[in-house]
Amino acid sequence: DGKVSEGGLNVTLTIRLLMHGKVKHFLLPSGARINISEGTCPERIVTITGPTDAIFKAFSMIALKFEEDINASMTNSSVTSKPPVTLRLVVPASQCGSLIGKGGSKIKEIRESTGAQVQVAGDMLPNSTERAVTISGTPDAIIQCVKQICVVMLESPPKGATIPYRPKPASAPIIFAGGQAFTIQGQYAIPHPDLTKLHQLAMQHPPFTPLGQTTPGFPGLDATTPTSSHELTIPNDVSGPIV
C-alpha cells in the first residue's frame, strides 16, 4: 500500500511472524501497529503493520530482545557457543518463488549480502496457503535480511487469495495409571472421570466382534440377554487424543 517516497522505500507493509509468548510490551515504541493472535496456543501470530521504517525498527527491537534472552540463558550455562537469533516469518506461498529466485539465486544473494541464514519451508503451514521463512543470525544481519525480503514482497505481490495460518491449541497429554485417566496440565496430573470410565469399559470388553459372530461377545452374555449402555460426556478438547 502507499507509494515509494523520494527518499527511498517508505510504504505501508504488513509482516506476519510466528512466535512464542508475549511481545507487545517491547514493540509498542516502534511506531508500528501490533496485533497478537488470541487463544491458549503456545504459538502466536504477531502481525506488524506500518511504514517500512517502523517495521524495521520493530524487527530491530525483536532481534535485540531475543539476543538479550539468549545472553541471559547462557549466564549460568556450560555452553560456550552462542546460538544465533532466530525469527520465523509467515509468507504467502505465492511469494516464496520470488524469494527463492531461479535456481535459488535470490535467496543465495540475500544470504551472502546480509550474512543471515534464510530457509524457506518446502511445505505450507497446516490449513493455510502460507509457508514459514526462518531467519537466523546476528541482530544486524536479521534486520538487513528483513529489508531485502520486504523489497521482494513489494516487487512480487501475492497472487490469488491467501488462507492465513492460524495455530491450533495443543491437546493436553493423557496418561493412564492405576486404572484411572489423567490429563497433564503443566506439572500436574488432573484426574479425568469420563476418560477413566471409557478406559475401564475398554478393558472390560473386547474391541472387535470375534470371527463367526454377528454381535459382540461379552462374557456371560448370549444373543438373548439384554445389554446395557453407558453414556459418557467427553469434552471437545480431549476427543482428539482419544480418536
Solvent accessible surface area in square Angstrom, and as a share of the most:
residue,aa,sasa,rsa
1,D,135,0.70
2,G,67,0.65
3,K,176,0.74
4,V,97,0.56
5,S,45,0.29
6,E,190,0.85
7,G,85,0.82
8,G,32,0.31
9,L,64,0.32
10,N,72,0.37
11,V,10,0.06
12,T,48,0.28
13,L,17,0.09
14,T,72,0.42
15,I,6,0.03
16,R,48,0.18
17,L,0,0.00
18,L,10,0.05
19,M,9,0.04
20,H,124,0.56
21,G,41,0.39
22,K,158,0.67
23,V,3,0.02
24,K,97,0.41
25,H,122,0.55
26,F,27,0.11
27,L,0,0.00
28,L,115,0.57
29,P,85,0.54
30,S,6,0.04
31,G,59,0.57
32,A,10,0.08
33,R,162,0.59
34,I,30,0.15
35,N,95,0.48
36,I,22,0.11
37,S,32,0.20
38,E,155,0.70
39,G,42,0.40
40,T,119,0.69
41,C,14,0.08
42,P,74,0.47
43,E,38,0.17
44,R,48,0.17
45,I,8,0.04
46,V,0,0.00
47,T,25,0.14
48,I,0,0.00
49,T,22,0.13
50,G,2,0.02
51,P,60,0.38
52,T,1,0.01
53,D,95,0.49
54,A,11,0.08
55,I,0,0.00
56,F,28,0.12
57,K,105,0.44
58,A,0,0.00
59,F,0,0.00
60,S,34,0.22
61,M,45,0.20
62,I,0,0.00
63,A,0,0.00
64,L,88,0.44
65,K,61,0.26
66,F,50,0.21
67,E,41,0.18
68,E,106,0.48
69,D,70,0.36
70,I,28,0.14
71,N,71,0.37
72,A,70,0.54
73,S,79,0.51
74,M,43,0.19
75,T,101,0.59
76,N,150,0.77
77,S,46,0.30
78,S,110,0.71
79,V,86,0.50
80,T,133,0.77
81,S,80,0.52
82,K,100,0.42
83,P,65,0.41
84,P,75,0.47
85,V,4,0.02
86,T,58,0.34
87,L,2,0.01
88,R,81,0.29
89,L,1,0.01
90,V,5,0.03
91,V,3,0.02
92,P,18,0.11
93,A,25,0.19
94,S,49,0.32
95,Q,5,0.02
96,C,0,0.00
97,G,51,0.49
98,S,45,0.29
99,L,3,0.02
100,I,52,0.27
101,G,20,0.19
102,K,191,0.81
103,G,88,0.85
104,G,19,0.19
105,S,64,0.41
106,K,59,0.25
107,I,11,0.06
108,K,119,0.50
109,E,88,0.40
110,I,0,0.00
111,R,73,0.27
112,E,125,0.56
113,S,74,0.48
114,T,18,0.11
115,G,55,0.53
116,A,0,0.00
117,Q,106,0.47
118,V,0,0.00
119,Q,103,0.46
120,V,26,0.15
121,A,39,0.30
122,G,68,0.65
123,D,119,0.62
124,M,102,0.45
125,L,23,0.11
126,P,88,0.55
127,N,112,0.58
128,S,13,0.08
129,T,42,0.25
130,E,3,0.02
131,R,44,0.16
132,A,5,0.04
133,V,0,0.00
134,T,39,0.23
135,I,0,0.00
136,S,20,0.13
137,G,13,0.13
138,T,84,0.49
139,P,13,0.08
140,D,110,0.57
141,A,11,0.08
142,I,0,0.00
143,I,22,0.11
144,Q,88,0.39
145,C,0,0.00
146,V,1,0.01
147,K,69,0.29
148,Q,50,0.22
149,I,1,0.01
150,C,1,0.01
151,V,58,0.33
152,V,7,0.04
153,M,28,0.13
154,L,55,0.27
155,E,132,0.59
156,S,33,0.22
157,P,86,0.54
158,P,64,0.40
159,K,162,0.69
160,G,71,0.68
161,A,97,0.75
162,T,52,0.30
163,I,94,0.48
164,P,43,0.27
165,Y,21,0.08
166,R,169,0.62
167,P,20,0.13
168,K,143,0.61
169,P,85,0.54
170,A,77,0.60
171,S,69,0.44
172,A,34,0.26
173,P,81,0.51
174,I,39,0.20
175,I,80,0.40
176,F,103,0.43
177,A,55,0.42
178,G,87,0.84
179,G,36,0.34
180,Q,87,0.38
181,A,0,0.00
182,F,36,0.15
183,T,6,0.04
184,I,50,0.25
185,Q,105,0.46
186,G,74,0.71
187,Q,173,0.77
188,Y,154,0.58
189,A,49,0.38
190,I,72,0.36
191,P,80,0.50
192,H,28,0.13
193,P,94,0.59
194,D,35,0.18
195,L,4,0.02
196,T,14,0.08
197,K,106,0.45
198,L,58,0.29
199,H,45,0.20
200,Q,80,0.35
201,L,37,0.18
202,A,67,0.52
203,M,142,0.64
204,Q,113,0.50
205,H,68,0.30
206,P,55,0.34
207,P,116,0.73
208,F,166,0.69
209,T,57,0.33
210,P,58,0.37
211,L,183,0.91
212,G,89,0.85
213,Q,88,0.39
214,T,139,0.81
215,T,75,0.44
216,P,69,0.44
217,G,27,0.26
218,F,51,0.21
219,P,112,0.71
220,G,85,0.82
221,L,73,0.36
222,D,90,0.47
223,A,98,0.76
224,T,123,0.71
225,T,48,0.28
226,P,121,0.76
227,T,101,0.59
228,S,96,0.62
229,S,110,0.71
230,H,117,0.52
231,E,164,0.74
232,L,42,0.21
233,T,100,0.58
234,I,57,0.29
235,P,55,0.35
236,N,140,0.72
237,D,102,0.53
238,V,5,0.03
239,S,43,0.28
240,G,50,0.48
241,P,60,0.38
242,I,69,0.35
243,V,161,0.92
